[in-house]
Amino acid sequence: MRKKIQDMAIFIEFIAGSGLAIFFHLALHHEEAAFMIFGVGILLSLATYLLREDIEQTREKLTVQYDYAHEITFTIAKISDPECRDKAHEILAGTQRTLALLLQGYVPLDETEFYMKGTKYFEESKRRVKVVDPVTVGWDTRGPLLNYYHANLRAIERGVQVTRIFVLNREEMADAEVQKVLLLQLRDGIDVRVALRDELPSASEISGRDTASSFDFAIYDNKVATEVFSLPGKYFGRKTRDTALVGHYQHLFDLIEHGSHPVAIEDACVIFAADLHPNESKLSATDRKEVAGVFQTDLARV
């Protein structure tokens, strides 16, 4: 009934205005007032009609948007099983974290997507790629990482400068697998440097840096950056094209590069360039022999 009355409101206003105009014309014999009342009545009826239509359309749009915005909340509210409801809240919390990353300008990626994006950005790079990495085993064996590394080499063939700073502890330099990775990349033309973990800047020393970020990221032509998450979770890493965020990574890279150590090859071993003299080398003769043997064996397999 209320809806019908609202729909008839304009007609009622028109009838009231017309009746009042007729009264002035027939009963009071005031034609000018009658015409004015009739005209004003029609205009008010038209204005009321247009206003009500606009309000109704706005109400319908807001109702749709409200229902869409609260669809998940309404769905969770309908779940009666406590265990199912707890699982729904867990999923919602994960989704909110993902949305928070997207809001900041990051696109979260799983491991395969991460290396696919890295391969794509290496293929698109034209000038320089700057990388900070831990020493990861499997550069020449793991599928996604191997394809990513081949993209490194193709970029070098095109004239792109690739600088990779490996983050490790000083004692790790003597490890055979670490030496294998360093030798492989040095001999493939990558500008390899080493940053000692205890010499890296702390999060509190870097303004604006996310304290949960890792020293495992890459910058491609200063246009896009990718980073591996330091903590385990649903996603392996993230990427961004946001100019300010890429600038933060550039600043962090400059700090790490400034404190990094150049390296050199001596007796098939990678050492700090400052330790080129055998008497001052940090690697023992036994370590060098073991590393050289491992690397030569790998070369023979290839």
Backbone as a ProteinNet text record, in pm:
[ID]
protein_1_A
[PRIMARY]
MRKKIQDMAIFIEFIAGSGLAIFFHLALHHEEAAFMIFGVGILLSLATYLLREDIEQTREKLTVQYDYAHEITFTIAKISDPECRDKAHEILAGTQRTLALLLQGYVPLDETEFYMKGTKYFEESKRRVKVVDPVTVGWDTRGPLLNYYHANLRAIERGVQVTRIFVLNREEMADAEVQKVLLLQLRDGIDVRVALRDELPSASEISGRDTASSFDFAIYDNKVATEVFSLPGKYFGRKTRDTALVGHYQHLFDLIEHGSHPVAIEDACVIFAADLHPNESKLSATDRKEVAGVFQTDLARV
[TERTIARY]
83.1	0	87.5	196.2	283.4	350.6	391.3	455.9	360.1	232.4	134.5	109.8	102.7	81	198.3	323	440.4	436.5	394.5	387.3	279.3	172.4	62	82.3	194.2	216.3	216.8	279.8	288	149.3	72.2	-63.6	-149.5	-133.3	-208.8	-171.4	-40.4	4.3	-55.1	-59.4	-115.3	-264.5	-337.1	-480.8	-505	-421	-438.9	-413.2	-305	-274.8	-382.3	-427.3	-531.3	-661.4	-698.1	-821.6	-818.4	-702.6	-688.9	-699.6	-642.6	-650.9	-796.2	-867.1	-1008.7	-1091.3	-1061.5	-1133.1	-1115.4	-988.6	-962.8	-1032.1	-1040	-1096.6	-1250.3	-1314.5	-1461.5	-1524.5	-1465.2	-1528	-1487.5	-1361.3	-1312.4	-1298.9	-1315.4	-1304.2	-1172.2	-1066.1	-932.2	-847.8	-859.4	-797.5	-644.4	-585.6	-438.9	-384	-448.6	-404.5	-425	-535.9	-564.1	-456.2	-419	-314.3	-179.4	-148.7	-21	-17.8	-127.7	-132.7	-121.2	-190	-184.4	-42.6	23.2	160.2	258	249.4	339	314.1	187.1	153.9	217.7	210.2	270.9	422.6	486.5	631.9	671.7	596.3	627.4	610	504.7	483.5	599.3	644.7	757	885.9	909.3	1030.1	1027.7	910	897.3	923.2	869.9	888.9	1037.2	1105.2	1246.2	1330.7	1299.1	1374.3	1354.2	1229.5	1202	1269	1271.3	1337.3	1487.4	1548	1691.7	1723.6	1640.5	1661.4	1646.3	1547.7	1523.1	1639.3	1692	1804.9	1930.1	1951.2	2065.2	2053.4	1932.1	1910.3	1938.8	1895.9	1919.8	2069.1	2141.9	2286.3	2358.6	2321	2385.7	2354.4	2233.2	2195.6	2280.3	2299.7	2382.4	2526.4	2580.5	2717.9	2733.3	2633.9	2638.7	2636.7	2546.1	2537.8	2667.6	2727.8	2853.9	2967.7	2972.7	3080.3	3070	2947.9	2927.7	2888.8	2910.4	2871.7	2944.6	3076.5	3155.2	3110.2	3087.2	3041.7	2908.2	2815.6	2684.6	2697.4	2787.3	2806.3	2861.9	2963.3	3021.6	2918.2	2833.5	2731.2	2631.2	2613.9	2519.4	2577.3	2711	2774.1	2744.9	2683.7	2644.2	2748.1	2821.1	2919.9	3039	3075.3	3186.2	3320	3349	3476.4	3482.9	3372.9	3367.9	3380.2	3318.1	3325.5	3467.8	3539.4	3678.8	3765.7	3740.9	3817.1	3788.1	3663.6	3627	3699.2	3707.2	3779.1	3928.1	3983.5	4125.3	4150.4	4061.4	4074	4058.9	3964.4	3941.7	4062.4	4127.5	4247.7	4358.8	4376.4	4477.4	4446.9	4320.1	4278.9	4304.2	4279.5	4302.8	4451.4	4537.8	4682.2	4723.1	4664.5	4693.6	4647	4527.4	4474.8	4560.6	4614.8	4702.1	4827.5	4882.9	4998.3	4962.7	4849.4	4806	4783.5	4730	4706.8	4838.3	4944.2	5075	5144.5	5097.6	5160.8	5238.6	5224.8	5294.5	5198.9	5252.7	5178.8	5242.5	5171.1	5229.5	5240.3	5345.7	5373.1	5413.6	5370.3	5423.8	5559.8	5627.7	5766.2	5777.8	5690	5697.3	5669.4	5567.3	5536.8	5652.9	5717.8	5827.9	5941.3	5982.9	6093.6	6050.5	5923.6	5873.7	5880.1	5837.5	5844.2	5988.8	6078.2	6219.2	6278.2	6243.5	6290	6238	6110.4	6049.3	6118	6145.8	6207	6352	6422.1	6557.5	6553.1	6453.9	6441.6	6410.4	6340.5	6301.4	6406.7	6503	6602.4	6693.7	6735	6819.6	6951.8	6958.6	7079.7	7146.1	7080.5	7145.1	7042.5	7082.7	7003.2	7088	7031.4	7101.9	7032.8	7110.6	7052.6	7125.8	7052.8	7108.9	7049.6	7136.2	7090.4	7165.8	7099.3	7175.5	7235.4	7327.9	7386.9	7289.2	7216.4	7115.7	7174.7	7163.3	7210.9	7106.2	7149.9	7058.1	7046.7	7140.1	7136.2	7143.8	7211	7229.9	7152	7059	6984	6833.3	6788.6	6645.9	6582.6	6470.6	6407.8	6380.9	6296.9	6265.4	6389.4	6480	6600.2	6696	6703.1	6789.6	6742.7	6611.1	6557.6	6581.2	6567	6594.1	6740.6	6830.8	6973.9	7007.6	6945.3	6969	6924.9	6819.5	6777.3	6884.3	6952.4	7066.4	7171.1	7205.6	7311.3	7270.6	7144.9	7098.8	7102.8	7071.6	7078.5	7223.2	7317.7	7459.1	7502.5	7455.2	7489.7	7436.8	7326	7270.1	7339.8	7433.4	7504.4	7451.2	7360.7	7307.5	7408.9	7435.5	7526.2	7447.7	7492.7	7427.3	7520.7	7478.4	7555.2	7480.4	7548.7	7484.8	7571.7	7511.4	7580.3	7528.1	7617.1	7579	7598.7	7497.3	7501.8	7534.5	7646	7685.8	7772.4	7803.7	7896.5	8038.2	8136.4	8274.4	8316.7	8276.3	8318.9	8255.1	8144.8	8080.6	8161.5	8252.7	8335.3	8412.6	8445.2	8523.1	8437.8	8305.5	8217	8222.3	8231	8247.9	8129.4	8004.4	7887.4	7880.2	7919.4	7922.1	8024.9	8141.4	8244.8	8199.4	8127.8	8078	7986.2	7894.1	7801.1	7876.5	7968.8	8043.7	8128.3	8198.5	8281.1	8196.9	8084	7997.5	7955.6	7911.4	7859.5	7970.4	8083	8196.3	8242.1	8254.1	8303.4	8201	8072.7	7969.1	7953.4	8036.6	8036.3	7952.7	7904.1	7825.8	7920.8	7890.3	7969.4	7932.8	8014.2	7984.1	8058.4	7983.9	8042.3	7987	8053.1	8010.8	7991.4	7874.7	7846.4	7838.9	7915.9	7914.7	7792.2	7724.9	7598.1	7610.9	7721.1	7736.4	7773	7798.8	7830.3	7712.6	7602.7	7486.5	7418.3	7357.1	7284.2	7161.3	7131.5	7013	6890.6	6772.7	6647.1	6626	6668.1	6646.8	6731	6835.7	6923.5	6875.5	6771.6	6723.2	6584.2	6573.2	6445.1	6344.3	6227	6119.3	6126.9	6226.6	6239.2	6149.8	6084.3	6001	6091.8	6069.5	6157	6145.3	6041.6	6025.2	6084.2	6141.2	6195	6326.2	6364.2	6483.8	6591.5	6715.4	6822.9	6823.6	6713.8	6697.3	6602.4	6657.3	6573.6	6649.8	6577.3	6637.4	6569.3	6647.4	6595.8	6629.2	6529.1	6546.2	6532.2	6643.4	6645.5	6581.9	6585.3	6526.3	6378.1	6310.4	6168.4	6080.5	6131.3	6052.8	6145.3	6090.6	6168.4	6092.9	6167.6	6110.5	6184.6	6114.8	6176.2	6118.6	6204.7	6161.9	6124.4	6010.4	5971	6068.7	6100.1	6193.2	6127.5	5994.6	5922.2	5838.4	5825.6	5744.7	5597.1	5525.3	5383.7	5323.9	5206.5	5136	5212.3	5276.4	5345.6	5496.8	5566.2	5712.5	5777.3	5717.2	5776.3	5674.1	5724.6	5637.1	5711.7	5635.8	5698	5622.6	5689.8	5627.6	5685.6	5602	5645	5630.4	5585.1	5566.9	5701.6	5706.1	5832.8	5896.5	5814.8	5868.4	5922.8	5852	5897.8	6024.6	6030.8	6154.1	6269.6	6239.7	6342.9	6397.6	6310	6355.8	6452.8	6420	6509.2	6642.5	6635.1	6758.3	6847.7	6785.3	6861	6924.8	6849.1	6902.3	7016.4	7001.4	7108.9	7235.8	7220.6	7337.9	7412.1	7337.4	7400.7	7475.9	7411.6	7475.5	7596.6	7582.6	7694.3	7813.1	7784.3	7892.4	7973.4	7908.8	7978.6	8019.4	7998.9	8031.4	8179.5	8223.4	8363.7	8377.5	8467.1	8496.4	8568.5	8552	8613.2	8700.1	8783.4	8872.5	8888.8	8933.9	8958.2	9107.5	9143.5	9283	9286.7	9359.9	9370.9	9232.8	9147.5	9012.4	8925.3	8958.2	8878.7	8845.8	8730.5	8690.3	8730.9	8805.7	8849.1	8820.3	8826.4	8814.9	8933.8	8908.8	9016	9129.7	9098.8	9202.6	9291.6	9249.6	9325.3	9393.7	9427	9485.4	9617	9695.8	9822.7	9795.1	9857.3	9830.3	9849.6	9948.5	9976.6	9866.4	9787.3	9683.7	9543.7	9537.1	9405.8	9336.5	9206.3	9126.3	9092.4	9120.7	9090.2	9215.4	9199.1	9312.6	9339	9457.5	9492.4	9398.6	9358.1	9264.7	9130.3	9081.1	8953.8	8961.3	9073.4	9087.2	9088	9154	9163.1	9025	8948.6	8814.9	8723	8728.8	8644.3	8680.4	8809.3	8854	8809.2	8816.2	8774.5	8627	8544	8399.3	8365.1	8429.8	8398	8440.8	8558	8605.6	8514.6	8466.3	8373.3	8244.5	8193.7	8070.5	8089.1	8206	8233.2	8239	8296.1	8305.8	8167	8075.3	7939.3	7868.2	7892.3	7827	7877.1
-120.4	0	126.7	121.7	239.1	265.1	156	169.6	229.6	186.4	239.6	388	425.9	567.6	652.5	600.1	673.1	688.8	581.2	588.5	685.9	703.5	792.9	935.5	960.8	1092.1	1202.5	1177.9	1280.2	1308.8	1201.9	1220.6	1298.6	1269.1	1340.4	1487.9	1517.5	1656.6	1729.9	1660.8	1723.1	1752.4	1655.7	1674.1	1789.2	1796.2	1902.9	2039.3	2051.5	2179.7	2219	2121.8	2150.7	2190.8	2120.5	2153.3	2293.2	2329.5	2463.5	2568.9	2540.3	2635.2	2650.3	2539.2	2545.3	2625.1	2606.3	2680.2	2830.3	2872.5	3015.6	3067.8	2983.8	3029.7	3036.5	2934.1	2929	2997.8	2975.1	3028.6	3172.5	3201.7	3336	3424.4	3366.5	3443.2	3519.5	3451.5	3512.2	3429.7	3465.1	3384.2	3383.2	3500.9	3506.6	3416.5	3422.1	3338.1	3191.5	3161.2	3022.9	2967.5	3046.8	3001.9	2986.5	3080.6	3071.7	2947.6	2922.1	2804	2676.2	2672.8	2555	2530.9	2641.7	2629.3	2584.5	2648	2610.2	2466.2	2424.7	2287.5	2185.9	2215.8	2125.6	2118.1	2235.2	2237.3	2160.2	2176.6	2103.7	1952.7	1916.8	1773.6	1715.6	1791.7	1746.5	1736.1	1838.9	1837.8	1720.6	1696.5	1584	1451.4	1438.8	1315.5	1290	1394.7	1380.3	1349.7	1419.2	1397.7	1256	1208.9	1074.4	968.2	990.4	896.6	889.7	1008.2	1013	944.4	969.7	906.1	754.5	710.3	567.3	498.6	560.5	502.6	498.2	606.6	610.1	503.3	485.8	384.2	243.8	216.9	85.1	59.4	161.9	145.8	123.9	202	186.7	50.8	2.6	-129	-239	-229.5	-328.6	-323.1	-201.5	-186.5	-235.8	-207.4	-253.1	-405.6	-465.6	-612	-673.7	-610.5	-661.9	-649.5	-533.9	-510.1	-601.1	-640.1	-722.4	-865.7	-903.5	-1038.9	-1145.3	-1126.3	-1224.1	-1227.8	-1108.5	-1101.8	-1171.9	-1147.4	-1212.8	-1363.9	-1407.9	-1551.7	-1617.8	-1554.7	-1610.4	-1613.2	-1511.1	-1505.4	-1619.5	-1669.9	-1778.9	-1915.8	-1922.7	-2051.6	-2086.8	-2200.4	-2239.6	-2327	-2408.1	-2498	-2418.3	-2429.6	-2350.8	-2374.7	-2500.4	-2530.4	-2469.6	-2477.2	-2415.8	-2264.1	-2207.1	-2062.5	-2018.4	-2096.3	-2064	-2071.1	-2172	-2184.7	-2067.6	-2024.6	-1909.8	-1784	-1764.6	-1648	-1656	-1776.3	-1793.8	-1757.3	-1802.9	-1769.6	-1619.4	-1559	-1415.1	-1335.4	-1380.4	-1311.2	-1316.6	-1434.1	-1444.9	-1355.3	-1348	-1260.8	-1114.3	-1076.3	-937.7	-903	-998.6	-973.3	-955.9	-1037.3	-1024	-889	-847.6	-718.1	-603.4	-620.4	-516.9	-501	-613.2	-606.3	-535.3	-569.7	-506.9	-357.4	-320.8	-179.7	-102.9	-168.5	-103.8	-91.3	-165.4	-161.2	-285.8	-392.5	-518.8	-622.1	-706.5	-821.2	-946.3	-1021.1	-1141.7	-1253	-1336.2	-1440.7	-1570.2	-1683.9	-1810	-1833.8	-1943.6	-1961.8	-1969.3	-2046.2	-2058.9	-1924.9	-1854.6	-1722.3	-1626.6	-1636.1	-1545.5	-1560.6	-1684	-1705.2	-1680.1	-1703.5	-1669.3	-1518.8	-1440.8	-1295.6	-1248.6	-1309	-1271.7	-1299.2	-1415.5	-1448.9	-1347.2	-1312	-1214.8	-1078.9	-1032.8	-901.5	-900.5	-1012.6	-1021.9	-1009.9	-1074.7	-1067.8	-926.6	-849.7	-713.3	-609.5	-644.2	-546.3	-505.3	-377.9	-324.2	-267.4	-230.2	-165	-242.2	-249.9	-309.8	-377.4	-491	-562.1	-575.1	-534.1	-537.8	-638.9	-733.5	-843.9	-861.8	-888.3	-928.6	-1065.5	-1163.1	-1301.1	-1366.9	-1458.7	-1552.9	-1656.1	-1736.7	-1839.1	-1956.5	-1964.5	-2069.5	-2183.7	-2304.6	-2421.8	-2460.1	-2497.2	-2543.9	-2453.1	-2359.7	-2270	-2347.7	-2461.7	-2537.9	-2669.2	-2686.7	-2812.5	-2791.1	-2698.6	-2677.6	-2607.5	-2662.7	-2611.7	-2462.7	-2410.9	-2266.7	-2179.8	-2220.1	-2141.5	-2149.7	-2267	-2283.5	-2196.7	-2195.5	-2110.2	-1962.5	-1926.8	-1789.4	-1753.5	-1847	-1820.8	-1809.8	-1892.3	-1881.3	-1744.9	-1689.5	-1553.9	-1452.6	-1477.3	-1393.7	-1391.3	-1510.4	-1522.6	-1459.4	-1474.4	-1411.9	-1259.6	-1208.4	-1063	-1015.1	-1088.8	-1052.4	-1051.2	-1149.4	-1154.5	-1032.4	-975.3	-855.3	-728.1	-740.2	-623.1	-566.5	-635.6	-590.4	-620.3	-523.7	-545.3	-608.5	-724.5	-795.5	-796.7	-731.2	-728.8	-810.8	-912.3	-995.9	-993.7	-949.4	-946.3	-1063.1	-1156.4	-1270.5	-1235.5	-1264.8	-1238.2	-1369.3	-1370	-1491.2	-1456.2	-1555.9	-1539.7	-1567.9	-1511.2	-1524.9	-1671.3	-1753.8	-1894	-1972.8	-1922.2	-1992.6	-1983.6	-1891.9	-1878.7	-2006.4	-2084.9	-2207	-2326.5	-2313	-2424.5	-2457.1	-2585.8	-2628.6	-2587.3	-2601	-2565.2	-2415.1	-2337.6	-2192.7	-2153.8	-2213.6	-2186.5	-2223.8	-2334.1	-2377.6	-2271.6	-2216.6	-2114.3	-1987.9	-1944	-1822	-1837	-1950.5	-1974.1	-1977.8	-2047.1	-2058.4	-1921.4	-1834.9	-1706	-1609.4	-1615.8	-1532.6	-1567.1	-1695.1	-1738.4	-1718.7	-1698.3	-1670.2	-1521.2	-1437.9	-1295.4	-1209.3	-1264.3	-1185.4	-1112.4	-986.8	-907	-951.2	-1038.6	-1098.6	-1024.6	-993.7	-936.6	-1012.8	-998.9	-1069.4	-967.7	-976.9	-893.2	-985	-954	-1034.2	-997.4	-1099.7	-1079.6	-987.5	-1002.1	-921	-776.4	-746	-608.8	-538.3	-609	-550.3	-448.5	-345.8	-247.5	-311.9	-276.5	-330	-255.3	-314.6	-253.9	-115.1	-96.8	31.9	142.8	104.4	204.5	248.6	182.9	212.1	271.8	399.4	468.3	414.4	379	334	189.9	115.5	-23.5	-113.2	-208.3	-306.1	-397.7	-405	-484.4	-633.2	-674.8	-816.3	-852.3	-755.2	-783	-858.5	-923.9	-1006.9	-941.4	-990.7	-947.5	-1042.2	-1043.4	-1132.9	-1064.7	-975.8	-897.7	-863.7	-815.4	-776.9	-650.8	-568.1	-444.1	-447.2	-431.1	-441.3	-303.2	-251.3	-120	-9.8	-24.7	73.2	97.8	-0.2	14.3	-80.2	-197.6	-298.3	-372.5	-413.5	-485.2	-609.2	-715.5	-838.1	-871.7	-936.5	-970.3	-1101.1	-1183.3	-1306.6	-1273.6	-1327.4	-1305.9	-1374.1	-1305.7	-1361.6	-1467.3	-1460.4	-1554.7	-1647.6	-1775.2	-1868.9	-1831.3	-1865.8	-1835.1	-1882.3	-1830.3	-1871.6	-1833.1	-1716	-1666.2	-1672.2	-1691.5	-1701.1	-1562.8	-1472.6	-1339.5	-1239.5	-1123.2	-1016.5	-932.2	-855.7	-766.5	-634.8	-529.2	-397.3	-313.4	-226	-125.2	15.7	24	153.7	225.6	347.7	421.8	440.4	474.2	496.5	367.4	256.7	128.5	81.8	97.2	61.4	148	274.5	363.2	315.3	257.9	201.7	86.1	-0.6	-112.5	-61.9	42.6	99.5	154	222.1	275.8	163.5	56.4	-57.7	-123.6	-137.4	-196.8	-112.6	19	106.4	89	75.1	54.8	-78.1	-183.4	-315.3	-317.3	-256.8	-253.9	-177.8	-69.5	10.5	-69.8	-159.8	-238.4	-376.5	-406.9	-540.2	-551.5	-675.2	-703.4	-754.8	-696.1	-755.4	-888.3	-978.6	-1111.1	-1138.2	-1239.1	-1278.4	-1429.5	-1485.1	-1628.7	-1655.7	-1745.1	-1785.6	-1936.1	-2007.3	-2152.8	-2218.5	-2176.7	-2231.4	-2210.5	-2111.4	-2077.5	-1929.1	-1894.7	-1755.3	-1704	-1595.4	-1534.3	-1384.9	-1318.8	-1173.6	-1114.8	-1011.4	-951	-903.3	-864.8	-819.2	-933.8	-1058.8	-1175.7	-1247.5	-1172.7	-1236.5	-1307.4	-1257.7	-1322.7	-1451.5	-1560.8	-1690.7	-1690.5	-1618.5	-1621.1	-1555.6	-1467.8	-1395.4	-1450.2	-1553	-1605.1	-1668	-1653.9	-1709.8	-1856.2	-1907.8	-2046.2	-2131.5	-2244.5	-2334	-2409.4	-2470.4	-2546.5	-2664.4	-2727.2	-2840	-2795.7	-2680	-2627	-2598.1	-2539.2	-2504.6	-2629.6	-2731.6	-2855.2	-2919	-2917.3	-2976.1	-2900.3	-2767	-2684.8	-2705.4	-2706	-2723.8	-2858.6	-2962.9	-3094.8	-3100.6	-3037	-3033.8	-2960.9	-2846.4	-2766	-2837.1	-2901.1	-2969.8	-3087.5	-3156.4	-3268.3	-3220.8	-3107.3	-3051.4	-3009.9	-2952.1	-2912.9	-3033.9	-3143.1	-3264.4	-3321.8	-3309.1	-3359.6	-3278.8	-3146	-3060.1	-3088.4
0	0	0	83.5	91.7	-41.7	-110	-239.9	-341.8	-336.1	-429.7	-405.8	-278.5	-245.7	-295.3	-277.8	-326	-477.1	-545.8	-692.3	-738.3	-656.5	-693	-642.3	-571.6	-511	-615.6	-727.4	-832.2	-889.3	-909.8	-963.1	-864.6	-734.5	-630.9	-628.1	-641.7	-644.1	-764.5	-878.4	-998.9	-980.2	-923.5	-900.6	-803.1	-695	-596.1	-657.3	-734.6	-799	-899.4	-978.3	-1078.8	-1010.6	-901.6	-829.6	-771.8	-716.9	-660.1	-770.1	-886.6	-998.3	-1044.8	-1053.3	-1094.5	-993.3	-865.7	-761.4	-778.4	-800.7	-819.7	-946.8	-1046.7	-1174	-1169	-1116.5	-1118.5	-998.5	-880.2	-759.3	-732.6	-746.8	-713.9	-837.4	-955	-1081.5	-1090.3	-1046.6	-1051.7	-1148.6	-1278.4	-1382.9	-1374.9	-1346.7	-1342	-1231.4	-1113.7	-1002.5	-1035.7	-1105.8	-1143.2	-1235.8	-1338.3	-1430.1	-1359.6	-1269.3	-1195.4	-1107.9	-1038.7	-951.9	-1034.8	-1148.6	-1235.1	-1287.2	-1331.8	-1383.1	-1276.4	-1158.3	-1048.6	-1005.9	-1008.6	-970.9	-1064.4	-1194.2	-1292.6	-1272.6	-1252.5	-1232.6	-1106.3	-998.9	-875.7	-894.6	-969.3	-995.2	-1076.2	-1177.8	-1259.9	-1177.6	-1093.7	-1010.5	-913	-855.8	-762.2	-832.2	-954.4	-1030.9	-1060	-1109.3	-1143.1	-1018.5	-908.9	-784.8	-732.4	-733.9	-685.8	-773.1	-905.2	-995.5	-966.9	-945.5	-917.6	-785	-684.4	-553.4	-564	-641.2	-656.8	-728.1	-833.3	-905.4	-818	-742.6	-652	-544.6	-492	-390	-442.5	-566.3	-625.7	-646.1	-693.7	-714.1	-582	-479.9	-349	-287.3	-311	-257.9	-321.8	-453.9	-523.8	-473.7	-460.3	-412.5	-269.2	-187.3	-47.7	-40.1	-117	-117.9	-168.7	-272.6	-327.1	-225.8	-158	-61.2	59.9	94.4	214.5	181.4	56.5	15.4	96.7	114.4	189.8	335.8	393.2	532.5	550.8	457.2	465.6	452.1	360.9	341	466.8	527.8	650.2	761.8	767.7	872.9	859.9	737.8	716	749.3	768.9	800.9	946	966.6	1102	1171.1	1092.7	1152.8	1204.9	1333.4	1391.2	1320.8	1287.4	1222	1083.2	1011.1	877.9	887.1	990.7	1007.8	1040.1	1123.5	1155.5	1030.2	945.8	821.6	728.8	726.5	643.1	689	821.4	874.5	841	842	807.3	662	575	432.6	411.1	481.8	469.2	515.4	623.5	672.8	569.1	504.6	399.7	281.1	244.8	134.8	167.5	291.3	332.4	325.9	361.7	351	205.1	117.4	-25.4	-78.4	-37.3	-80.9	-28.1	93.4	149.6	63.4	14.4	-74.9	-205.1	-261.2	-386.4	-365.8	-250.1	-219.8	-212.3	-164.3	-154.7	-290	-389.7	-522	-556.2	-474.6	-498.8	-557.3	-647.3	-698.1	-639.5	-553.9	-495.8	-599.5	-587.1	-686	-616.1	-672.3	-623.1	-688.5	-653.9	-698.6	-850.5	-913.4	-1059.3	-1127.3	-1080.6	-1136.7	-1115.8	-998.7	-966.8	-1068.2	-1094.2	-1187.7	-1331.6	-1363.2	-1496.6	-1519.2	-1418.2	-1430.4	-1441	-1357.6	-1364.7	-1501.7	-1559	-1694	-1794.9	-1783.9	-1875.9	-1865.1	-1743	-1725.6	-1772	-1758.1	-1812.8	-1965.2	-2026.6	-2172.8	-2219.2	-2136.6	-2174.2	-2138.3	-2053.6	-2007.2	-2121.4	-2117.5	-2224.1	-2172.5	-2044.1	-1995.8	-1881.3	-1765.8	-1650.1	-1559	-1505.7	-1406.2	-1280.3	-1167.7	-1039.5	-949.5	-898.7	-823.1	-691.7	-585.5	-457	-425.2	-401.5	-381.4	-267.4	-195.9	-114.8	-209.5	-162.5	-249.3	-255.7	-366.7	-384.3	-466	-416	-488.6	-592.9	-711.3	-814.3	-934.9	-950.7	-1065.6	-1197.1	-1197.3	-1320.4	-1321.6	-1226.9	-1221.5	-1207.7	-1123.5	-1101.3	-1220.9	-1268.9	-1390.8	-1392.5	-1301.8	-1305.6	-1288.9	-1198.5	-1173.8	-1292.1	-1357	-1473.3	-1588.9	-1614.3	-1721.4	-1691	-1564.5	-1521.9	-1546.8	-1516.7	-1535.5	-1684.2	-1766	-1910.1	-1962.8	-1904.8	-1942.8	-1903.1	-1788.7	-1749.6	-1860.6	-1909.2	-2009.6	-2142.4	-2180.1	-2304.9	-2293.9	-2175.8	-2155.6	-2169.7	-2114.6	-2126	-2271.9	-2350	-2492.8	-2567.5	-2519	-2582.4	-2536	-2443.5	-2394.8	-2265.5	-2199.7	-2071.2	-1961.2	-1875.2	-1762.9	-1648.3	-1603.4	-1493.7	-1373.9	-1267.5	-1142.6	-1038.5	-983.2	-880.5	-754.4	-645.9	-517.2	-432.8	-402.9	-320.3	-173.5	-93.4	49.6	121.8	196.4	267.5	387.5	465.7	577.3	528.6	594.6	548.9	539.1	637.3	636.4	521.7	465.8	354.8	226.4	217	96.6	68.3	170.3	151.6	113.3	118	86.2	-63.1	-93.7	-232.7	-320.4	-270.4	-349.5	-373.6	-272.7	-288.7	-394.8	-387.4	-486.2	-626.9	-637.8	-768	-829.1	-748	-796.6	-836.2	-753.1	-781.8	-907.8	-920.8	-1038.9	-1166.2	-1159.9	-1277	-1328.3	-1237.7	-1280.7	-1321.1	-1253.8	-1294	-1435.1	-1463	-1593.7	-1704.1	-1667	-1766.4	-1793.3	-1730.4	-1760.9	-1669.1	-1560	-1464.9	-1370.6	-1343.1	-1248.5	-1107.5	-1050	-920.5	-810.3	-705.1	-584.7	-465.1	-349.9	-228.6	-117.4	-51.3	66	187.7	289.7	411.8	494.7	542.8	611.7	733.5	806.8	928.1	897.6	770.8	731	663.5	648.5	582.3	673.5	614.6	697	759	883.2	949.9	901.3	926.4	879.9	939.5	1064.5	1131	1070.1	995.2	934.5	797	746.9	612.8	622.6	597.5	611	510.6	562.3	475.8	433.9	480.3	438.7	521.6	454.8	523.7	604.9	735.5	821.5	793.7	720.7	689.4	553.5	482.9	350.7	361.9	252	250.9	165.5	179.8	92.1	-27.6	-100.6	-214.6	-312.9	-395.4	-485.8	-613.1	-712.9	-840.7	-892.5	-962.8	-1021.5	-1169.9	-1253.7	-1398.1	-1462.3	-1511.1	-1577.8	-1494	-1361.5	-1269.2	-1296.5	-1358.4	-1390	-1310.3	-1280.9	-1209.6	-1114	-1000.4	-899.1	-855.5	-827.8	-772.7	-644.1	-550.7	-422.8	-370.8	-311.5	-246.5	-102.6	-56.4	82.1	176.7	286.3	383.9	471.1	486.1	571.1	484.4	523.3	444.9	450.7	346.3	342.6	212.1	181.3	60.3	-64.8	-62.2	-180	-161.3	-274.4	-273.2	-277.3	-352.7	-367.3	-418	-460.8	-509.1	-611.5	-689.3	-786.8	-787.8	-829.5	-832.4	-944.6	-998.2	-1095.4	-1037.8	-914.7	-851.1	-841	-889.8	-897.1	-759.8	-659.7	-525.3	-465.5	-485.6	-431.2	-499.3	-631.7	-703.6	-655.1	-623.3	-569.4	-436	-349.7	-222.4	-245.6	-341.8	-372.4	-428.7	-509.7	-564.9	-453.6	-357.7	-244.7	-163.5	-140.6	-65.9	-142	-273.2	-354	-346.3	-354.1	-346.8	-214.5	-104.5	25.5	30.8	-20.7	-19.3	-111.2	-229.7	-324.5	-267.9	-197.2	-139.4	-38	34.9	134.8	88.7	-41	-91.6	-127.6	-149.7	-179.6	-323.1	-402.2	-533.3	-514.6	-610.5	-600.4	-722.5	-711.7	-820.6	-817.1	-929.6	-938.5	-924.5	-836	-818	-793.2	-877.4	-864.5	-866.2	-959.7	-975.9	-853.4	-774.1	-656.1	-658.4	-603.9	-592.4	-455.1	-453.5	-328.1	-335	-222	-221	-295.7	-374.3	-453.7	-364.5	-241.2	-148.4	-101.5	-123.6	-78	-193.1	-298.5	-415.8	-385.5	-289.5	-257.6	-184	-221.2	-158.8	-8.8	39.8	183.5	265.9	201.7	274.9	247.9	163.8	128	247	248.4	356.3	330.7	209.6	178	195.6	260.5	279	149.3	139.1	19.4	0.3	109	101.3	45.6	95.1	45.8	-102.7	-147.3	-288.5	-375.3	-329.9	-407.1	-419.7	-309.8	-310.8	-404.4	-397.6	-484.2	-629.2	-658.9	-796.8	-850.4	-770.1	-811.3	-842.7	-758.3	-779.1	-908.1	-928	-1046.6	-1175.5	-1174.6	-1292.5	-1325.7	-1222.4	-1243.4	-1308.3	-1261.1	-1317.7	-1463	-1492.5	-1630	-1722.3	-1669.9	-1749.9	-1780.6	-1684.5	-1704.1	-1810.8	-1807.6	-1907.1	-2048
[MASK]
++++++++++++++++++++++++++++++++++++++++++++++++++++++++++++++++++++++++++++++++++++++++++++++++++++++++++++++++++++++++++++++++++++++++++++++++++++++++++++++++++++++++++++++++++++++++++++++++++++++++++++++++++++++++++++++++++++++++++++++++++++++++++++++++++++++++++++++++++++++++++++++++++++++++++++++

